[in-house]
Amino acid sequence: MAPRLCSISAATRRLMGRPKPGAGDLAAAARFYSKDNEGSWFRSLFVHKVDPRKDAHSTLLSKKETSNLYKIQFHNVKPECLDAYNSLTEAVLPKLHLDEDYPCSLVGNWNTWYGEQDQAVHLWRFSGGYPALMDCMNKLKNNKEYLEFRKERSQMLLSRRNQMLLEFSFWNEPQPRAGPNIYELRTYKLKPGTMIEWGNNWARAIKYRQENQEAVGGFFSQIGELYVVHHLWAYKDLQSREETRNAAWRKRGWDQNVYYTGECFCWGISLALGGHLPRAQSEDRIPSARKSSLT
């Protein structure tokens, strides 16, 4: 059987018969391509058009009716000093919380159970924003007991860091709750430019996580490491955490939130926290206007 030959069109034969293009022809073609396409190949790399923000994250995402500012502290404690550290903080920090002269309240004290070990986490609220923060800092500079506390505490620490935070407008403000509870602090490092998208998605998704009142607070960083989000959750125990999270997946729409917010962050970390501030101390001695410790 004779081999089958592929036919060549007349147009192809004409092209094959043409001489190779010269440098002038290539330059003309390049100019023609640039003029007609105006960099369209480059623009095609970007799927989404991102409109520039018209305002700061603090204005677009935080609560308008309050001027609360939060500070979260992470203290990495020498393992052999953890008990002494807890005793020291329990003796000093509630006094600041109780003192009406200081415009700050202690939202919660925790030790990490799972995640970063030998770590203490403190969350403070400053009612009045940055002026309240500066007022508190200036007064602490002249508080001899607090200065002695810091000096003694420094000998127990390996390292420490903090962040100034604002709360998302769609989250509950952290409130006292009956204990004992365990807490989960989920921290996300967002890609620059995705904070608004994150907030929009969670404003819709938070309704899926309210069945057991597990949502405590949601915050985003203002000073310190930027593009960081913290979500604080409360559960009766680890089994309750498992059941509550599984229940969210059975609700229509939760999976979409996980998908879309998954595109916004580079990494995330979860810390299981156990409170070390006794409830009797934080509730019985704190006037109702100052009850804010979480257990």
C-alpha positions as CSV (number, residue, x, y, z in Angstrom):
1,M,0.0,0.0,0.0
2,A,1.4,3.3,-1.1
3,P,2.2,5.7,1.8
4,R,-0.3,8.4,2.3
5,L,1.0,11.9,1.6
6,C,-0.1,14.9,3.6
7,S,-1.4,17.6,1.2
8,I,0.1,21.1,1.4
9,S,-2.2,24.0,0.7
10,A,-1.4,26.6,-1.9
11,A,-1.0,29.3,0.8
12,T,1.5,27.2,2.7
13,R,3.5,26.6,-0.5
14,R,3.6,30.3,-1.1
15,L,4.9,30.9,2.5
16,M,7.5,28.2,2.1
17,G,8.7,29.8,-1.0
18,R,9.2,33.3,0.5
19,P,12.6,34.4,1.6
20,K,13.4,34.6,5.3
21,P,12.3,37.9,6.9
22,G,15.1,40.4,7.5
23,A,15.8,42.5,10.6
24,G,13.7,45.4,9.2
25,D,10.7,43.1,8.8
26,L,11.0,41.8,12.4
27,A,11.3,45.3,13.8
28,A,8.2,46.4,11.9
29,A,6.2,43.4,13.1
30,A,7.2,44.2,16.7
31,R,6.1,47.8,16.3
32,F,2.8,46.6,14.8
33,Y,2.3,44.1,17.7
34,S,3.0,46.7,20.4
35,K,0.8,49.3,18.8
36,D,-2.2,46.9,18.4
37,N,-1.9,45.0,21.7
38,E,-0.8,47.8,24.1
39,G,0.7,45.2,26.5
40,S,-2.5,43.0,26.5
41,W,-0.4,39.9,27.1
42,F,0.9,41.5,30.3
43,R,-2.6,42.5,31.4
44,S,-3.9,39.0,30.8
45,L,-1.7,37.8,33.7
46,F,-4.1,39.6,36.1
47,V,-7.4,37.9,36.4
48,H,-9.1,40.3,38.8
49,K,-9.3,44.0,38.5
50,V,-8.6,45.5,42.0
51,D,-10.0,48.9,42.6
52,P,-7.9,51.2,44.8
53,R,-9.1,51.7,48.3
54,K,-10.7,54.9,49.1
55,D,-10.0,54.8,52.9
56,A,-7.9,53.1,55.5
57,H,-8.6,49.6,56.9
58,S,-9.2,51.1,60.3
59,T,-12.1,53.2,58.9
60,L,-13.6,50.6,56.5
61,L,-13.5,47.6,58.8
62,S,-13.6,48.7,62.5
63,K,-16.6,49.6,64.6
64,K,-17.8,53.2,64.2
65,E,-19.7,53.4,67.4
66,T,-16.8,52.6,69.7
67,S,-13.2,53.7,69.9
68,N,-11.8,50.6,71.5
69,L,-8.1,49.8,70.9
70,Y,-6.7,46.4,71.8
71,K,-3.2,45.2,72.7
72,I,-2.3,41.6,72.5
73,Q,0.9,40.4,74.2
74,F,2.8,37.2,73.6
75,H,5.3,36.3,76.3
76,N,7.6,33.3,75.8
77,V,8.5,32.2,79.4
78,K,11.4,30.2,80.6
79,P,10.0,26.7,81.2
80,E,11.2,26.6,84.8
81,C,9.7,30.0,85.5
82,L,6.1,29.5,84.2
83,D,4.5,28.9,87.6
84,A,6.3,31.9,89.1
85,Y,5.3,34.0,86.1
86,N,1.7,33.1,86.5
87,S,1.7,33.9,90.2
88,L,3.3,37.3,89.5
89,T,0.9,38.3,86.8
90,E,-2.1,37.2,88.8
91,A,-0.9,39.4,91.7
92,V,-0.3,42.6,89.6
93,L,-2.4,42.7,86.4
94,P,-5.9,42.5,88.0
95,K,-5.0,45.6,90.1
96,L,-4.5,47.6,86.9
97,H,-7.8,46.2,85.6
98,L,-9.6,47.4,88.8
99,D,-8.0,50.8,89.0
100,E,-10.4,53.3,87.5
101,D,-7.6,55.7,87.0
102,Y,-6.2,53.6,84.2
103,P,-8.4,53.5,81.0
104,C,-7.6,49.9,80.3
105,S,-9.3,46.6,81.1
106,L,-7.9,43.1,81.1
107,V,-9.9,41.0,78.6
108,G,-8.1,37.8,79.2
109,N,-5.0,35.9,80.4
110,W,-4.0,32.6,79.0
111,N,-1.3,30.0,78.8
112,T,-0.9,28.0,75.6
113,W,-1.8,24.3,75.8
114,Y,-1.1,23.3,72.2
115,G,1.0,25.2,69.7
116,E,3.7,27.5,71.1
117,Q,4.7,26.0,74.5
118,D,5.5,27.9,77.7
119,Q,3.8,31.0,76.3
120,A,1.5,33.4,78.0
121,V,-1.0,35.6,76.1
122,H,-2.7,38.7,77.4
123,L,-5.4,40.8,75.7
124,W,-6.0,44.4,76.9
125,R,-8.7,46.8,75.9
126,F,-8.2,50.6,75.9
127,S,-11.5,52.4,76.0
128,G,-10.8,55.7,74.2
129,G,-8.4,54.5,71.5
130,Y,-4.8,55.9,71.2
131,P,-5.3,58.7,73.7
132,A,-6.3,56.2,76.3
133,L,-3.3,54.1,75.5
134,M,-0.9,57.0,75.8
135,D,-2.5,58.1,79.1
136,C,-2.1,54.6,80.5
137,M,1.5,54.3,79.4
138,N,2.5,57.7,80.9
139,K,0.9,56.7,84.2
140,L,2.6,53.4,84.3
141,K,6.0,55.1,83.9
142,N,5.4,56.5,87.4
143,N,3.9,53.4,88.9
144,K,6.7,52.0,91.2
145,E,4.9,48.7,91.7
146,Y,4.4,48.2,88.0
147,L,8.1,49.1,87.3
148,E,9.2,46.5,89.9
149,F,6.8,44.0,88.3
150,R,8.4,44.5,84.9
151,K,11.9,44.2,86.3
152,E,11.1,40.9,88.0
153,R,9.1,39.6,85.0
154,S,12.0,40.3,82.6
155,Q,14.1,37.7,84.4
156,M,11.5,35.1,83.6
157,L,11.1,35.7,79.8
158,L,12.9,34.4,76.8
159,S,11.2,36.9,74.4
160,R,8.1,38.9,74.0
161,R,6.1,40.8,71.3
162,N,2.9,42.7,71.0
163,Q,0.5,44.2,68.5
164,M,-2.0,46.9,68.6
165,L,-5.4,45.8,67.2
166,L,-8.8,47.0,66.1
167,E,-11.9,44.8,66.2
168,F,-13.9,43.9,63.1
169,S,-17.2,45.6,63.0
170,F,-19.1,42.4,62.4
171,W,-17.7,40.5,65.5
172,N,-19.1,40.6,69.0
173,E,-17.2,42.6,71.5
174,P,-15.5,40.2,74.0
175,Q,-17.7,39.7,77.0
176,P,-17.4,37.8,80.3
177,R,-18.8,34.3,80.0
178,A,-19.4,31.4,82.4
179,G,-16.5,29.0,82.6
180,P,-14.4,27.0,82.6
181,N,-13.7,27.3,78.9
182,I,-10.8,26.6,76.6
183,Y,-10.0,29.2,74.0
184,E,-8.6,29.0,70.5
185,L,-6.7,31.8,69.0
186,R,-6.5,31.4,65.2
187,T,-4.0,33.8,63.6
188,Y,-3.7,34.5,59.9
189,K,-1.1,36.4,57.9
190,L,-2.9,37.9,55.0
191,K,-1.6,38.8,51.6
192,P,-1.3,42.6,51.2
193,G,-4.4,44.0,49.6
194,T,-6.8,41.2,50.7
195,M,-7.9,42.6,54.1
196,I,-11.1,44.1,52.7
197,E,-12.0,40.8,50.9
198,W,-11.3,38.9,54.1
199,G,-13.6,41.2,56.1
200,N,-16.4,41.0,53.5
201,N,-16.3,37.2,53.5
202,W,-16.3,36.9,57.2
203,A,-19.1,39.4,57.6
204,R,-21.3,36.9,55.8
205,A,-19.7,33.8,57.3
206,I,-19.8,34.7,61.0
207,K,-23.5,33.7,61.2
208,Y,-22.4,30.1,60.6
209,R,-20.3,30.2,63.8
210,Q,-22.8,31.5,66.4
211,E,-24.8,28.4,67.2
212,N,-22.9,27.7,70.5
213,Q,-21.8,31.3,71.1
214,E,-18.3,30.3,70.3
215,A,-17.3,33.5,68.6
216,V,-15.5,35.7,71.1
217,G,-13.7,38.4,69.1
218,G,-12.1,39.2,65.7
219,F,-9.2,41.7,65.4
220,F,-6.8,43.0,62.8
221,S,-3.4,44.5,63.4
222,Q,-2.7,48.2,63.3
223,I,0.8,48.5,64.8
224,G,3.4,45.7,65.0
225,E,3.3,43.0,62.3
226,L,0.9,44.1,59.6
227,Y,-1.7,42.2,57.6
228,V,-2.4,40.0,60.6
229,V,-5.9,38.8,61.7
230,H,-6.7,37.1,65.0
231,H,-10.0,35.2,65.6
232,L,-10.7,34.2,69.2
233,W,-13.1,31.3,69.9
234,A,-14.4,29.7,73.1
235,Y,-15.4,26.1,73.7
236,K,-16.3,24.0,76.7
237,D,-13.6,21.5,75.9
238,L,-11.7,20.1,72.9
239,Q,-14.6,17.6,72.1
240,S,-17.0,20.6,72.0
241,R,-14.6,22.3,69.6
242,E,-14.6,19.3,67.3
243,E,-18.4,19.0,67.3
244,T,-19.0,22.8,66.8
245,R,-16.5,23.0,63.9
246,N,-18.0,19.9,62.2
247,A,-21.5,21.4,62.5
248,A,-20.4,24.5,60.6
249,W,-19.4,22.3,57.6
250,R,-22.9,21.0,57.4
251,K,-24.3,24.5,56.9
252,R,-24.7,25.6,53.3
253,G,-22.4,28.5,52.5
254,W,-19.6,27.8,55.1
255,D,-17.6,25.9,52.5
256,Q,-17.6,28.9,50.2
257,N,-16.3,31.1,53.0
258,V,-13.4,28.7,53.6
259,Y,-12.6,28.6,49.9
260,Y,-12.6,32.3,49.3
261,T,-10.8,33.3,52.5
262,G,-8.2,30.6,51.8
263,E,-7.1,32.7,48.8
264,C,-6.4,35.6,51.1
265,F,-3.8,34.4,53.6
266,C,-0.2,33.1,53.4
267,W,-0.2,31.0,56.6
268,G,-2.3,30.4,59.7
269,I,-1.7,29.1,63.2
270,S,-3.9,27.9,65.9
271,L,-3.2,28.1,69.6
272,A,-5.3,26.3,72.2
273,L,-5.3,28.5,75.3
274,G,-6.2,27.8,78.9
275,G,-6.9,30.7,81.3
276,H,-4.8,31.0,84.4
277,L,-6.6,34.0,86.0
278,P,-9.0,32.5,88.6
279,R,-12.6,33.3,88.0
280,A,-13.2,34.1,91.7
281,Q,-10.6,36.8,91.5
282,S,-11.7,38.3,88.2
283,E,-15.4,38.3,88.8
284,D,-16.0,38.6,92.6
285,R,-13.8,41.6,93.0
286,I,-14.5,43.5,89.7
287,P,-17.4,45.9,89.6
288,S,-20.0,45.1,86.9
289,A,-18.7,48.0,84.7
290,R,-15.2,46.4,84.8
291,K,-16.0,42.7,84.4
292,S,-14.1,41.7,81.3
293,S,-11.9,38.7,82.2
294,L,-12.6,35.6,80.2
295,T,-12.3,32.2,81.7
